[in-house]
Amino acid sequence: MKETELSINQIESAIVERVDSPFYIRRNIVIPNVSWGFLNHEADLLVISQQKKLTEIEIKRTWSDFMADFHKGHNHYDKKLSHLYFAVPYRMAERVFHWLYEGEFADNNYSFSKVEKATEHNPYKAGIIVYRDWNDEGTNIRYGRCCWVNVRAGQMNPYGEYVISDKEERKLFRLLAFRIWAAKRLAASQEDKPMRKRQSLIEDREERAKWPSLFKDDL
């Protein structure tokens, strides 16, 4: 069952572009789709804080997608990560909360849920980000499309928070540059489409003029 109409791009935008978000891109470096090679698993969003500490944000759009993560061997643990968040749609947020925590769920975007303790499903005390769209019902929700932290994540690494080195930071910046230029290449390709179509029409017209007998059945 689909729990949101928002695309991944729209969800990512809601998480990083709001001034009141703790992951606001003017205060953090946020890199999408960090693949195997830096962590021991793929991360939807990786946030580098000003203190060079890493937070992973795993975006979920359906309950089945959320549950699939609990059948993976890595459990999103990596020694480089300080915190883990699940970003989930408003329509299933309460269900997610009770899967990860015991306590009282806060059905609003201006206070945290009251946590008693993490459940056995949540050994690394993953936090919860809730996102919603304009058409999601909720009398206690302010604003339209938005996101907020419902439960703050606990520290993942029992031996202390990992601070990435300058070399590791450069590696992530390089990956971010790849993402930017891939997006620019896609945009350029889209802009070229009208020109390619026009060129194709010109070439087709020239072929018809040169070999009219080949196209007589099209008339």
C-alpha positions in Angstrom: 0.0 0.0 0.0 1.3 3.4 -1.0 1.5 5.7 2.1 2.6 8.9 0.2 2.3 10.5 -3.2 5.6 12.2 -2.8 8.6 11.1 -5.0 12.0 10.5 -3.5 13.2 13.8 -4.9 10.4 15.7 -3.3 11.0 14.0 0.1 14.7 14.7 -0.1 13.9 18.4 -0.8 11.5 18.6 2.2 14.2 17.2 4.4 17.1 19.4 3.4 15.6 22.7 2.2 13.5 23.9 5.1 15.3 26.4 7.3 13.9 24.7 10.5 15.2 21.3 9.5 18.2 20.0 11.5 19.5 18.8 8.2 19.2 22.2 6.4 21.8 22.3 3.6 23.1 25.7 4.6 24.3 24.2 7.9 25.3 20.7 6.7 26.7 18.9 3.7 24.1 16.5 2.5 25.1 13.8 -0.1 22.5 11.6 -1.8 22.9 7.9 -2.7 26.2 7.1 -1.0 27.0 3.7 -2.3 29.1 0.8 -1.1 32.7 1.7 -0.8 32.5 4.4 1.9 30.0 2.6 4.2 29.3 -1.1 4.4 25.9 -0.4 2.9 24.1 2.2 0.7 22.7 5.3 2.3 19.9 7.4 0.8 21.2 10.6 2.4 24.5 11.1 4.3 24.8 14.3 6.3 28.2 15.7 7.3 27.9 18.0 10.3 30.1 21.0 11.0 32.0 18.7 13.4 32.6 16.2 10.6 30.3 13.6 12.1 28.0 11.5 9.9 24.2 10.9 10.1 22.5 8.5 7.7 18.9 9.2 6.6 17.0 6.2 5.2 13.9 7.2 3.3 10.9 5.0 3.3 7.6 5.4 1.4 5.8 2.2 2.3 5.5 -0.1 5.3 6.9 -3.1 3.3 9.9 -1.0 2.3 10.4 -0.1 6.0 10.1 -3.7 7.2 12.5 -4.9 4.5 15.4 -3.1 6.3 15.0 -5.4 9.3 15.9 -8.4 7.2 19.2 -7.0 6.1 22.4 -8.2 7.8 24.0 -4.8 8.3 21.1 -3.1 10.3 22.5 0.2 9.0 25.4 0.0 11.5 28.8 1.3 10.4 31.5 2.6 12.7 31.7 5.8 10.8 28.0 6.7 11.5 27.0 8.7 14.6 23.3 8.6 14.0 20.6 6.9 12.0 17.2 8.3 11.0 14.2 6.7 9.2 12.3 9.3 7.2 8.7 8.0 6.9 5.3 9.3 5.7 2.9 10.8 8.1 0.3 8.2 7.4 2.4 5.4 8.9 4.5 7.4 11.4 2.7 6.1 14.5 3.1 2.5 13.4 6.8 3.1 12.8 7.2 4.7 16.2 5.7 1.7 18.0 7.9 -0.7 16.0 11.0 1.2 17.1 10.1 2.5 20.6 7.9 2.0 23.6 6.2 5.2 24.6 3.6 7.8 23.5 3.5 9.0 19.9 3.2 12.7 19.4 0.8 13.4 16.5 2.1 16.9 15.7 5.1 18.6 14.3 6.0 20.9 17.2 6.9 18.3 19.9 8.8 15.1 20.2 7.2 11.7 21.0 7.7 10.5 24.6 10.1 7.6 24.5 10.4 5.1 27.3 12.9 2.7 25.7 13.9 1.4 22.3 12.4 -2.0 21.3 14.4 -5.0 20.3 14.0 -4.0 16.7 16.0 -0.8 17.3 19.4 -1.7 18.8 21.0 1.5 17.5 18.3 3.9 18.7 17.4 5.1 15.2 15.5 8.4 15.2 12.3 9.2 13.2 11.7 11.9 10.7 8.1 12.4 9.6 7.2 14.0 6.3 3.8 14.9 4.9 2.2 16.5 1.9 -0.5 19.1 1.5 -3.3 16.4 1.2 -2.4 14.5 4.3 -5.0 14.8 7.0 -4.0 15.9 10.5 -5.6 18.5 12.7 -2.5 18.8 14.8 -0.2 19.5 11.9 1.0 23.0 11.0 2.0 24.0 7.5 1.5 22.1 4.2 4.4 20.0 2.8 6.9 19.7 5.6 9.0 17.3 7.7 10.1 17.2 11.3 12.0 15.1 13.8 9.6 13.0 15.8 12.3 11.1 17.8 15.9 12.2 18.1 18.4 9.5 17.2 20.7 8.1 19.9 24.4 7.6 19.4 25.0 4.5 17.3 28.6 3.8 18.2 29.1 2.7 21.9 32.8 3.6 21.6 32.2 7.2 20.8 31.3 9.3 17.8 33.5 8.9 14.7 35.0 12.0 13.2 35.9 11.6 9.5 39.4 12.5 8.3 40.2 15.1 5.8 40.8 12.3 3.2 37.4 10.8 3.9 35.8 14.2 3.6 37.4 14.8 0.2 36.2 11.4 -0.9 32.6 12.4 -0.1 33.0 15.8 -1.7 34.2 14.1 -4.9 31.2 11.9 -4.8 29.0 14.9 -4.4 30.6 16.6 -7.4 29.8 13.4 -9.4 26.2 13.7 -8.4 26.0 17.4 -9.4 27.6 16.8 -12.8 25.4 13.8 -13.5 22.3 16.0 -12.8 23.7 18.7 -15.1 24.3 16.1 -17.8 20.7 14.9 -17.5 19.4 18.5 -17.6 21.5 19.2 -20.7 20.2 16.1 -22.4 16.6 17.2 -21.7 17.4 20.6 -23.2 18.8 19.0 -26.3 15.7 17.1 -27.0 13.8 19.8 -29.0 17.0 20.5 -31.1 17.4 16.8 -31.8 13.7 16.5 -32.8 14.1 19.5 -35.1 17.2 18.1 -36.7 15.4 14.8 -37.2 12.5 16.5 -39.0 14.9 18.4 -41.2 16.8 15.2 -42.2 13.5 13.4 -42.8 12.3 16.3 -45.1 15.6 16.2 -47.0 15.4 12.4 -47.5 11.8 12.7 -48.8 12.9 15.4 -51.2 15.8 13.4 -52.4 14.0 10.0 -52.8 10.3 10.8 -53.3 9.6 7.4 -54.8 10.5 5.7 -51.5 7.9 7.7 -49.6 5.0 7.7 -52.0 3.0 5.3 -49.9 3.1 7.8 -47.0 1.3 10.5 -49.0 
